[in-house]
Amino acid sequence: MNVSATSPESMPALVLNADFRPLSYYPLSLWSWQDTIKAVFLDRVNIVSEYDKVVRSPSFEMRIPSVVALKTYVKPALYPAFTRFNVFLRDRFTCQYCGSKEDLTFDHVVPRSKGGQTRWENVTTACAACNLAKGGEMPDKVGMWPKQKPYRPTVFELHRNGRLFPPNYLHESWLDYLYWDTELEP
């Protein structure tokens, strides 16, 4: 397919579930224009909104979708996967010892050397300086306790926290489907 003047790579589509809510807020559920058009042809999505730009083949012309909704509802998981990013998101990208937002790592509250496991309930966000200061010691030995006790968040909680960190780019056609609330407590 030939593409008109503006590069379609800069035109992702917001992907909504069948209930018209984004599949994910953070990271925002976006598909490339190629994946979006493929899903349209496979009849897996409904086009909700389109960009002004067009893609063409010798026998076909189509405006690039900017918002699509799945035709079949995908039930979201209740609990998110345990990943470094999701730990940071749970903790709002803030060191749980000093409040810094720079040079983040994660810390085992009960160190692995002392039997601590890599699980939601034992891992917290720490800046590199605090992680180094705590080292492999127990919190009471060094007088360092996380401000928030580590816990297993729900997907809803991560979505809520993700809305505190809107992406750098939001196309105007997406705004009716996104709920970025910068007034929430950080």
Secondary structure, DSSP 8 states (H G I E B T S, - for coil): -EE-SS-GGG--EEEE-TTSSBS-BTTB-EE-HHHHHHHHHTT-EEEEEEEEEEEEETTEEEEEEEEEEESS-----SS----HHHHHHHTTT--TTT---SSEEEEESS-GGGT--SSGGGEEEEEHHHHHHHTTS-HHHHT---SS------HHHHHHHHTTS--S---GGGGGG----TTS--
